[in-house]
Amino acid sequence: MHPHSKATILYYYGWQHFDTGSPKALAGLIGALDRSRFEPVFLARGDGPLIEALLSKGVKIVRKDVGEVSYRRPADGVRRIFRMVTCLDEIQPDLVHVMGFDRNLDLVLAAWMRHIPVVLHVHTPEGADFRNLHRFAATKVLFCSEAERQAFQHLQRISAKTEVLYNTVDVKRFADAVPRRRELGLKSHQIAIGTIAQISKRKGIDIILEVARLLRDDHLRFLIVGPDGPGEEQFAAEMRARAVTDPALRARVRFLGARQDIPELLKSVDLFFLPTRAEPFGIVFVEAMAAGIPVVAPRIGGVPEIVNSGEIGHLVSDFTPTAFASTIAQVLALPDRGRAMAGKAQDSVRERFDSSVIGQKLSGVYADVLRLG
């Protein structure tokens, strides 16, 4: 790379949806990228909402089939790798950034062969399996939280290459959003508790319904936003049916489906609550704090790295509906204290997770990797 030219960063993520944390994290990182130094290109297997979001950011899209190389079909694997080598020769990236530590992707192995530095970015539970050549191919392995780094299997095989890079949020976008309470059917005297997540067991949607049963205040409204989790359609249907048929929940719990106006929705609620059972990072907690609303969350996974002080949010260690309900009731009983806490939380996430902050850190990572490469 010429010292005065931009470095081309080739990104890859295997899915094209845009309603979960990983694709949003990727889009956020690309949005935070210093375009005076780096030029993003995305390698896509198809079309979808993620591709549309990247196109809106001015990202060049190259369509190419990327897949796993299998030990069981070595000849096919070699052909796949060399096809990807040809693709890389055409794009000529200076660095390849892959979301995930997937097993033996032809893209990663082709980059390795071409001596192109590779950054692997872990957002879900994975490991440096003995038969996964990515442990050799990676120049740097980024984790979305220290909790996720520590949960990585066989971390010792790659520990010298690892670093934590938190996901980013455009704090101003959430802080300046305009509430839509009237559109949501919320009256001035009603208190809205919001949740944004896939409708799945892992996200604790069943716990939310139990908490709603315990908090019988007629002024409370629970708004649950998000699509059905993959393979969780039956669970999601059961949750929606319970919200309609249970007299204690009827008219108090609403499922709003997947929506794109998340900043406006967060600005419309009085408290954010997500009793997730597992969370590598939890970007939605950052978004809620950026919107300036109190947060109640479980002490689990990467969440304590976000809500890292009792002055900016409420972490619940006892994972029971009773403990969550009690904490929510305490927050709602002291609205002035809740607002003050939300204000401190907004300042905290601006200093730690804003696009400008994470963009600088990402630039530093790329500069180091390109020197190593």
C-alpha positions as CSV (number, residue, x, y, z in Angstrom):
1,M,0.0,0.0,0.0
2,H,1.3,3.4,-0.9
3,P,1.9,5.6,2.2
4,H,-0.5,8.3,1.0
5,S,-3.2,6.1,-0.4
6,K,-6.3,4.7,1.4
7,A,-6.2,1.1,2.6
8,T,-8.9,-1.1,1.2
9,I,-10.7,-3.1,4.0
10,L,-12.7,-6.1,2.7
11,Y,-15.5,-7.1,5.1
12,Y,-17.4,-10.3,5.2
13,Y,-20.4,-11.5,7.2
14,G,-22.3,-14.6,6.2
15,W,-25.8,-13.3,6.7
16,Q,-27.8,-10.4,5.2
17,H,-30.4,-9.8,7.9
18,F,-30.2,-6.5,9.9
19,D,-32.3,-7.2,13.0
20,T,-29.7,-8.7,15.4
21,G,-26.6,-7.5,17.1
22,S,-23.8,-8.8,14.9
23,P,-24.9,-7.1,11.6
24,K,-25.7,-3.9,13.4
25,A,-22.3,-4.0,15.0
26,L,-20.7,-4.5,11.6
27,A,-22.6,-1.6,10.1
28,G,-21.7,0.6,13.1
29,L,-18.0,-0.2,12.7
30,I,-18.0,0.6,9.0
31,G,-20.0,3.8,9.7
32,A,-17.3,4.8,12.2
33,L,-14.5,4.1,9.8
34,D,-12.1,7.0,9.0
35,R,-12.9,7.2,5.2
36,S,-9.8,9.5,4.7
37,R,-7.6,6.5,5.6
38,F,-9.7,3.4,4.8
39,E,-12.0,2.3,2.0
40,P,-14.6,-0.3,2.9
41,V,-15.7,-3.1,0.5
42,F,-18.2,-5.7,1.5
43,L,-18.2,-9.3,0.1
44,A,-21.9,-10.4,-0.1
45,R,-23.4,-13.8,-0.7
46,G,-26.7,-12.2,-1.6
47,D,-29.1,-9.4,-1.0
48,G,-30.9,-8.3,2.1
49,P,-31.4,-5.5,4.7
50,L,-27.7,-5.5,5.7
51,I,-26.7,-4.9,2.1
52,E,-29.2,-2.1,1.8
53,A,-27.8,-0.5,5.1
54,L,-24.2,-0.7,3.8
55,L,-25.2,0.7,0.4
56,S,-26.7,3.7,2.2
57,K,-23.3,4.3,3.8
58,G,-21.6,4.3,0.4
59,V,-20.0,0.9,0.8
60,K,-19.0,-0.9,-2.4
61,I,-20.6,-4.3,-2.6
62,V,-18.9,-7.3,-4.3
63,R,-21.1,-10.4,-4.7
64,K,-19.2,-13.7,-4.3
65,D,-20.1,-17.1,-2.8
66,V,-18.0,-17.7,0.3
67,G,-18.0,-21.0,2.1
68,E,-16.3,-23.5,4.3
69,V,-13.5,-25.7,3.2
70,S,-14.0,-29.3,4.3
71,Y,-11.3,-31.8,5.2
72,R,-13.7,-34.5,3.7
73,R,-13.5,-32.9,0.2
74,P,-10.0,-31.7,-0.2
75,A,-10.0,-31.3,-4.0
76,D,-13.2,-29.2,-3.8
77,G,-11.6,-27.2,-1.0
78,V,-8.5,-26.4,-3.1
79,R,-10.7,-25.3,-6.0
80,R,-12.7,-23.0,-3.7
81,I,-9.6,-21.4,-2.2
82,F,-8.1,-20.7,-5.6
83,R,-11.4,-19.2,-6.9
84,M,-11.2,-16.9,-3.8
85,V,-7.6,-16.1,-4.5
86,T,-8.7,-14.8,-8.0
87,C,-11.4,-12.7,-6.3
88,L,-8.9,-11.2,-3.9
89,D,-6.5,-10.5,-6.8
90,E,-9.3,-8.5,-8.5
91,I,-10.4,-6.5,-5.4
92,Q,-6.8,-6.1,-4.1
93,P,-7.7,-5.5,-0.4
94,D,-5.0,-4.5,2.1
95,L,-6.8,-6.2,4.9
96,V,-9.7,-8.7,5.3
97,H,-12.1,-8.3,8.2
98,V,-14.4,-11.2,8.9
99,M,-17.3,-11.2,11.4
100,G,-16.8,-14.5,13.2
101,F,-14.3,-17.3,13.8
102,D,-16.0,-19.6,11.4
103,R,-14.3,-22.9,10.5
104,N,-11.9,-22.7,7.5
105,L,-13.6,-20.2,5.3
106,D,-12.1,-20.2,1.7
107,L,-11.9,-16.4,2.0
108,V,-9.7,-16.4,5.0
109,L,-7.5,-19.2,3.7
110,A,-7.1,-17.4,0.4
111,A,-6.1,-14.2,2.2
112,W,-3.6,-16.2,4.2
113,M,-2.1,-17.6,1.0
114,R,-1.9,-14.1,-0.5
115,H,-0.2,-12.8,2.7
116,I,-3.2,-10.4,3.3
117,P,-3.7,-9.6,7.0
118,V,-6.9,-11.1,8.4
119,V,-8.9,-9.7,11.3
120,L,-11.5,-12.1,12.8
121,H,-14.2,-10.5,14.9
122,V,-16.0,-12.7,17.5
123,H,-19.5,-11.9,18.6
124,T,-20.9,-15.4,19.3
125,P,-19.5,-18.4,21.4
126,E,-16.8,-20.0,19.3
127,G,-13.4,-21.6,19.7
128,A,-10.0,-22.2,18.2
129,D,-10.7,-25.7,17.2
130,F,-7.6,-27.9,16.5
131,R,-8.8,-28.5,12.9
132,N,-9.7,-24.8,12.3
133,L,-6.8,-23.2,10.3
134,H,-8.1,-19.8,11.2
135,R,-6.1,-19.9,14.4
136,F,-3.0,-19.6,12.1
137,A,-4.5,-17.4,9.4
138,A,-5.7,-14.6,11.8
139,T,-3.4,-11.7,12.3
140,K,-5.7,-10.3,14.9
141,V,-8.8,-11.6,16.7
142,L,-11.2,-9.0,18.1
143,F,-13.8,-9.7,20.7
144,C,-16.9,-7.6,21.4
145,S,-16.3,-7.9,25.2
146,E,-13.9,-9.3,27.7
147,A,-16.5,-11.7,28.8
148,E,-16.8,-13.1,25.3
149,R,-13.0,-13.3,25.1
150,Q,-12.8,-15.3,28.3
151,A,-15.6,-17.6,27.1
152,F,-13.7,-18.5,23.9
153,Q,-12.7,-22.1,23.8
154,H,-9.0,-22.8,23.6
155,L,-8.2,-19.1,24.0
156,Q,-4.6,-20.0,24.8
157,R,-4.0,-21.0,21.2
158,I,-4.6,-17.4,20.0
159,S,-4.3,-15.2,23.1
160,A,-1.4,-13.2,21.9
161,K,-3.5,-12.1,18.9
162,T,-6.6,-11.0,20.8
163,E,-8.0,-7.6,21.7
164,V,-11.4,-6.3,22.9
165,L,-13.1,-3.8,20.6
166,Y,-16.6,-2.8,21.9
167,N,-19.5,-2.3,19.5
168,T,-20.4,1.3,18.7
169,V,-23.5,3.4,18.7
170,D,-24.1,6.9,17.2
171,V,-25.0,8.4,20.6
172,K,-26.3,11.6,19.1
173,R,-28.8,9.7,16.9
174,F,-30.4,8.2,20.0
175,A,-30.1,11.2,22.2
176,D,-31.8,13.5,19.7
177,A,-34.6,11.1,18.6
178,V,-38.2,12.3,18.9
179,P,-40.6,10.3,20.9
180,R,-43.6,8.6,19.2
181,R,-45.8,7.9,22.2
182,R,-49.0,9.0,20.6
183,E,-48.3,6.8,17.5
184,L,-47.7,3.9,20.0
185,G,-51.0,4.5,21.7
186,L,-49.4,5.5,25.0
187,K,-51.3,8.0,27.1
188,S,-49.6,10.6,29.2
189,H,-50.3,8.9,32.5
190,Q,-49.0,5.5,31.3
191,I,-45.5,4.2,32.1
192,A,-43.9,2.3,29.3
193,I,-41.3,-0.4,29.8
194,G,-39.6,-1.3,26.6
195,T,-37.7,-4.4,25.4
196,I,-35.9,-4.7,22.0
197,A,-34.8,-8.3,21.2
198,Q,-35.5,-11.3,19.2
199,I,-38.5,-13.2,20.5
200,S,-36.6,-16.1,21.9
201,K,-36.1,-18.1,25.1
202,R,-32.5,-16.9,25.3
203,K,-33.6,-13.3,25.4
204,G,-35.9,-14.0,28.4
205,I,-39.2,-12.9,26.8
206,D,-40.9,-15.4,29.1
207,I,-39.4,-13.7,32.1
208,I,-40.8,-10.3,30.9
209,L,-44.3,-11.8,30.9
210,E,-43.8,-13.1,34.4
211,V,-42.5,-9.7,35.6
212,A,-45.6,-8.1,34.0
213,R,-47.8,-10.5,36.0
214,L,-46.0,-9.4,39.2
215,L,-46.2,-5.7,38.5
216,R,-50.0,-5.3,38.5
217,D,-50.0,-1.5,38.2
218,D,-52.7,-0.6,35.6
219,H,-50.5,2.3,34.5
220,L,-47.7,0.0,33.2
221,R,-47.4,-0.9,29.6
222,F,-44.8,-3.5,28.3
223,L,-43.7,-3.0,24.7
224,I,-41.7,-5.8,23.2
225,V,-40.0,-5.0,19.8
226,G,-38.3,-7.6,17.6
227,P,-38.6,-10.4,15.2
228,D,-39.1,-14.1,16.0
229,G,-35.7,-15.7,16.8
230,P,-34.6,-18.3,14.2
231,G,-36.2,-21.7,15.1
232,E,-38.1,-20.0,17.9
233,E,-41.4,-19.5,16.0
234,Q,-43.4,-21.8,18.3
235,F,-42.0,-20.1,21.4
236,A,-42.8,-16.7,20.0
237,A,-46.3,-17.8,19.1
238,E,-46.8,-19.0,22.7
239,M,-45.6,-15.8,24.2
240,R,-47.9,-13.7,22.0
241,A,-50.8,-16.0,22.7
242,R,-50.2,-15.7,26.5
243,A,-50.1,-11.9,26.2
244,V,-53.6,-12.0,24.7
245,T,-55.3,-14.8,26.7
246,D,-53.9,-14.1,30.2
247,P,-56.2,-11.5,31.9
248,A,-53.2,-10.2,33.9
249,L,-51.3,-9.4,30.7
250,R,-54.1,-8.5,28.3
251,A,-53.9,-4.9,27.1
252,R,-50.7,-4.4,29.2
253,V,-48.2,-6.3,27.0
254,R,-47.9,-5.7,23.3
255,F,-45.6,-7.3,20.7
256,L,-44.8,-4.8,18.1
257,G,-42.7,-7.0,15.7
258,A,-39.5,-5.9,14.0
259,R,-39.1,-2.2,13.5
260,Q,-36.5,0.2,12.1
261,D,-37.3,3.3,14.3
262,I,-35.4,2.0,17.4
263,P,-34.1,5.4,18.5
264,E,-37.7,6.9,18.5
265,L,-39.1,3.8,20.2
266,L,-36.5,4.0,23.0
267,K,-37.2,7.7,23.4
268,S,-40.9,6.8,23.9
269,V,-40.4,4.5,26.8
270,D,-39.7,5.3,30.5
271,L,-37.5,2.3,31.3
272,F,-35.6,-0.4,29.3
273,F,-35.7,-4.0,30.5
274,L,-34.1,-7.1,28.9
275,P,-33.6,-10.2,31.1
276,T,-31.4,-12.0,28.6
277,R,-30.0,-15.3,29.6
278,A,-26.8,-14.9,27.6
279,E,-25.3,-11.8,26.0
280,P,-21.8,-11.5,24.5
281,F,-22.1,-7.7,24.5
282,G,-25.6,-6.2,24.4
283,I,-25.6,-3.3,22.1
284,V,-29.2,-2.6,22.8
285,F,-28.3,-1.6,26.4
286,V,-25.9,1.0,25.0
287,E,-28.6,2.3,22.7
288,A,-31.1,2.6,25.6
289,M,-28.5,4.4,27.7
290,A,-27.7,6.7,24.7
291,A,-31.4,7.5,24.5
292,G,-31.3,8.7,28.1
293,I,-33.6,6.1,29.8
294,P,-33.0,4.0,32.9
295,V,-31.8,0.4,32.3
296,V,-32.6,-2.7,34.3
297,A,-30.4,-5.7,33.1
298,P,-29.0,-9.0,34.4
299,R,-25.5,-9.4,35.6
300,I,-24.5,-11.7,32.8
301,G,-22.0,-11.9,29.9
302,G,-20.7,-8.6,28.6
303,V,-23.5,-6.5,30.1
304,P,-21.5,-5.5,33.3
305,E,-18.9,-4.1,31.0
306,I,-21.6,-1.7,29.7
307,V,-23.4,-1.0,33.0
308,N,-20.2,-0.9,34.9
309,S,-21.4,1.2,37.8
310,G,-24.4,1.4,40.0
311,E,-24.5,5.1,39.1
312,I,-25.5,4.5,35.5
313,G,-27.8,1.5,35.6
314,H,-29.3,-1.4,37.6
315,L,-27.8,-4.8,37.4
316,V,-29.7,-7.7,38.9
317,S,-27.7,-10.7,40.1
318,D,-30.6,-12.9,41.2
319,F,-32.1,-14.1,37.9
320,T,-35.7,-14.4,38.9
321,P,-38.9,-12.6,37.9
322,T,-39.3,-11.5,41.5
323,A,-35.9,-9.8,41.6
324,F,-36.4,-8.1,38.3
325,A,-39.9,-6.9,39.3
326,S,-38.6,-5.6,42.6
327,T,-35.8,-3.6,40.9
328,I,-38.1,-2.1,38.3
329,A,-40.6,-1.1,41.1
330,Q,-37.7,0.7,42.9
331,V,-36.7,2.6,39.8
332,L,-40.3,3.7,39.0
333,A,-40.8,4.7,42.6
334,L,-38.0,7.3,42.4
335,P,-38.4,8.9,38.9
336,D,-36.1,11.8,39.6
337,R,-33.3,9.4,40.7
338,G,-34.0,7.3,37.6
339,R,-33.7,10.4,35.3
340,A,-30.4,11.5,37.0
341,M,-29.0,8.0,36.5
342,A,-30.0,7.9,32.9
343,G,-28.3,11.3,32.3
344,K,-25.0,9.9,33.8
345,A,-25.4,6.8,31.7
346,Q,-25.8,8.8,28.5
347,D,-22.5,10.7,29.3
348,S,-20.8,7.4,30.1
349,V,-21.7,5.6,26.8
350,R,-20.8,8.8,24.8
351,E,-17.3,8.6,26.3
352,R,-16.9,4.8,25.8
353,F,-19.0,3.6,22.9
354,D,-19.7,6.6,20.6
355,S,-18.8,6.2,16.9
356,S,-16.0,8.7,17.1
357,V,-14.4,6.9,20.0
358,I,-14.6,3.4,18.6
359,G,-13.7,4.7,15.1
360,Q,-10.4,5.9,16.5
361,K,-9.7,2.6,18.2
362,L,-10.6,0.7,15.0
363,S,-8.2,2.8,13.0
364,G,-5.5,2.0,15.5
365,V,-6.2,-1.7,15.2
366,Y,-6.0,-1.6,11.4
367,A,-2.8,0.4,11.5
368,D,-1.2,-2.1,13.8
369,V,-2.4,-5.1,11.7
370,L,-1.2,-3.6,8.4
371,R,2.3,-3.0,10.0
372,L,2.3,-6.7,11.1
373,G,1.1,-7.8,7.7
